[in-house]
Amino acid sequence: MEPVTALDKSGEDKRGERRERLRDFQSQLLERMQIARTSDVISSNQLGVMIGQTRYLLNLRDAGEIVSVGHISPVPLTRDWYLGLLNLRGNLIGVVDMQNFRGQPKVEIDSDCRVVAFSSGLAFNAGLLVSKVLGLRNVAEMEVQQNSSDNQSAWIKQNYVDNNNQIWHELSLATLIQDGDFLHIGS
C-alpha cells in the first residue's frame, strides 16, 4: 500500500467537502419539500427540475425521493428511453429518460443528474432521470402561458413563464402513469 501524499489528501478533502455540501443541499431541499407538502400552499410550490434543456415543475405530492443516479441495471428488450432498474433502499424502480421518451436525444448522465422517484402515493415504482434539480418554485409568482401547441401531451398540465422569461412545463406524474406509451416499455 502506497503512502498518501499531501496532494492526495487535498484531493480527498475537496471531494469530501463537495459530498458534504451536496448532502447539506439535499437535506435542506428534502426539509423544504416536507414543509411545503404539509402547508396550505402546496399547489403553488412545486419541484423545479431540468430534463435536458427543458424546465419542468413536479407536484410535491407526486414527487418522491431524489437520489444520485448510481448504477442503473439495463433491462433487455425495452425501449431506448427505459434506462433500466435502480435499487432504491431495497426497492427496484424503473428509470425513464423523459427527454428520450419525448423523441429527443438521450440525457447525458453527469454529476448533476439525479433520479426523482415517483411518490409512494402513486403506487408506481418508477423514477425520472433529470439533468439537474433546481429546487422549489412558486408558480403563484409565474405567469400562466397559453398552450399554443396542438400536440401538447395530456401529462403537461400547464405552461408558465417566470420573471426571467424562462418557460416551465408542469408535468403531472399521475397523468403520465396512465399514458399507454409510457406504460409500454417493451421494444
C-alpha positions in Angstrom: 0.0 0.0 0.0 1.4 3.4 -1.1 1.7 6.3 1.4 -0.8 9.1 1.0 0.8 12.3 -0.2 -0.3 15.8 0.6 -1.7 16.2 -2.8 -3.8 13.0 -2.4 -5.1 14.3 1.0 -6.0 17.7 -0.6 -7.9 15.9 -3.4 -9.7 13.7 -0.9 -10.6 16.8 1.3 -12.1 18.6 -1.7 -14.1 15.5 -2.7 -15.2 15.2 0.9 -16.2 18.8 1.1 -18.2 18.6 -2.1 -20.0 15.5 -0.9 -20.8 17.3 2.4 -22.2 20.3 0.5 -24.2 18.0 -1.7 -25.6 16.2 1.4 -26.4 19.6 3.0 -28.2 20.8 -0.1 -30.2 17.5 -0.4 -31.2 17.5 3.2 -32.3 21.2 3.1 -34.3 20.5 -0.1 -35.9 17.5 1.5 -36.8 19.5 4.6 -38.2 22.3 2.4 -40.2 19.8 0.4 -41.6 18.2 3.5 -42.6 21.6 4.9 -44.2 22.5 1.6 -46.1 19.2 1.5 -47.7 19.9 4.8 -48.6 23.6 4.2 -51.6 25.1 2.5 -49.6 26.4 -0.4 -48.8 23.0 -1.9 -50.3 23.8 -5.2 -48.1 26.9 -5.7 -44.8 25.3 -4.5 -43.5 22.7 -7.0 -40.2 21.0 -7.5 -38.3 22.5 -10.4 -36.1 20.2 -12.5 -34.2 20.4 -15.8 -34.5 17.5 -18.2 -32.1 18.2 -21.0 -32.6 21.9 -21.6 -36.3 21.9 -20.7 -37.6 23.1 -17.3 -40.3 21.1 -15.6 -42.4 21.5 -12.4 -43.4 18.5 -10.4 -46.2 18.4 -7.9 -44.7 17.7 -4.4 -47.3 15.1 -3.7 -46.3 13.2 -6.9 -42.5 13.5 -6.5 -40.8 11.2 -4.0 -37.2 10.8 -3.1 -34.4 12.4 -5.1 -31.3 10.2 -5.4 -28.0 10.1 -7.3 -28.1 8.2 -10.5 -25.9 5.3 -9.2 -25.9 2.1 -11.1 -28.9 1.5 -13.4 -29.2 -2.1 -14.5 -30.3 -2.3 -18.1 -33.3 -4.4 -18.9 -33.1 -6.3 -22.3 -35.9 -5.9 -24.9 -37.1 -2.5 -23.6 -37.3 0.8 -25.4 -34.3 3.2 -25.5 -36.0 5.7 -23.1 -36.4 3.0 -20.4 -32.9 3.1 -18.9 -33.4 0.1 -16.6 -33.7 -0.6 -12.9 -32.3 1.2 -9.9 -32.1 -0.1 -6.4 -33.6 2.5 -4.1 -33.4 1.4 -0.5 -34.2 -2.2 -1.4 -36.9 -1.4 -3.9 -36.4 -1.6 -7.6 -37.6 1.3 -9.6 -37.7 1.7 -13.4 -35.8 4.7 -14.6 -37.1 6.7 -17.6 -35.3 9.2 -19.7 -38.2 11.6 -20.2 -36.3 13.6 -22.9 -35.8 10.5 -25.0 -39.4 9.4 -24.3 -40.5 12.7 -25.9 -38.4 11.7 -29.0 -35.4 13.9 -28.3 -31.8 12.8 -27.8 -30.9 11.0 -24.6 -29.9 13.0 -21.5 -26.2 12.8 -20.9 -25.6 11.5 -17.4 -23.2 13.6 -15.4 -22.6 14.5 -11.8 -25.6 16.9 -11.7 -28.0 14.2 -12.9 -30.5 12.8 -10.4 -33.4 10.3 -10.3 -36.7 11.7 -9.0 -38.7 8.7 -7.8 -42.4 8.8 -8.0 -44.1 9.1 -4.6 -45.4 6.0 -2.9 -48.9 7.6 -3.1 -48.9 6.9 -6.9 -48.1 3.2 -6.3 -45.9 3.1 -9.4 -42.2 2.1 -8.9 -40.6 4.4 -11.3 -38.4 7.5 -11.4 -37.4 10.1 -13.9 -33.8 10.9 -14.9 -33.3 14.6 -14.5 -30.3 16.7 -15.7 -30.5 18.9 -12.6 -32.7 19.6 -9.6 -33.4 23.3 -9.4 -35.3 23.4 -6.1 -38.7 24.6 -5.1 -40.5 27.1 -7.4 -43.6 29.1 -6.6 -46.0 29.1 -9.6 -48.0 31.9 -7.9 -45.1 34.1 -8.9 -45.2 33.0 -12.5 -47.4 33.9 -15.4 -49.6 31.2 -17.0 -48.7 30.8 -20.6 -51.4 30.0 -23.2 -50.8 26.5 -24.6 -50.0 27.2 -28.2 -49.1 23.6 -29.2 -51.9 21.4 -30.6 -49.8 18.3 -29.8 -49.4 19.2 -26.1 -49.3 16.0 -24.2 -52.0 15.3 -21.7 -49.5 15.0 -18.9 -48.3 18.6 -19.4 -51.0 20.3 -17.3 -49.9 23.9 -17.8 -47.0 26.1 -19.0 -45.6 29.0 -17.1 -43.2 31.9 -17.7 -41.1 33.0 -14.7 -39.6 36.5 -14.0 -36.6 35.6 -16.1 -38.8 34.7 -19.2 -37.9 31.1 -18.7 -40.7 28.6 -19.7 -41.7 25.9 -17.2 -43.9 22.9 -18.1 -46.0 21.5 -15.2 -45.6 17.7 -15.6 -48.3 15.6 -14.0 -46.8 12.3 -12.9 -50.2 11.0 -12.0 -51.4 11.5 -15.6 -48.1 10.3 -17.1 -48.5 6.8 -15.5 -51.8 6.5 -17.3 -50.3 7.1 -20.7 -50.3 4.0 -22.8 -47.0 4.8 -24.5 -45.3 5.4 -21.1 -46.6 2.1 -19.8 -45.4 0.1 -22.8 -41.7 -0.3 -22.2 -41.2 -3.4 -24.4 -39.4 -2.9 -27.7 
